[in-house]
Amino acid sequence: MRPPAAPATAILPALPRLRGLVAALAGFAAVLALALLADQLLRALGLPPPAAQPMPELGRQALAAWLRAGCLLVGSLLARAALARRA
């Protein structure tokens, strides 16, 4: 006698949610890594002031903000691609 197949079918509706969660976590990890790399790049170029000091120029603040926005965009695109590929 074979066991019923009901437990296997009960798991299937949860898989899209799990895939979405994994894609979101992958996007978050990508944003975090890219933002840290962008900050290190700015520090290597000598653009931000030392820690705990305000950034005096608006241009430097705008550059840092645009770099972080670009990191968010790339991370969200990676999450979307990961979700579309697995679906």
Secondary structure, 3 states (H helix, E strand, C coil): CCCCCHHHHHHHHHHHHHHHHHHHHHHHHHHHHHHHHHHHHHHHHCCCCCCCCCCCCHHHHHHHHHHHHHHHHHHHHHHHHHHHHHC
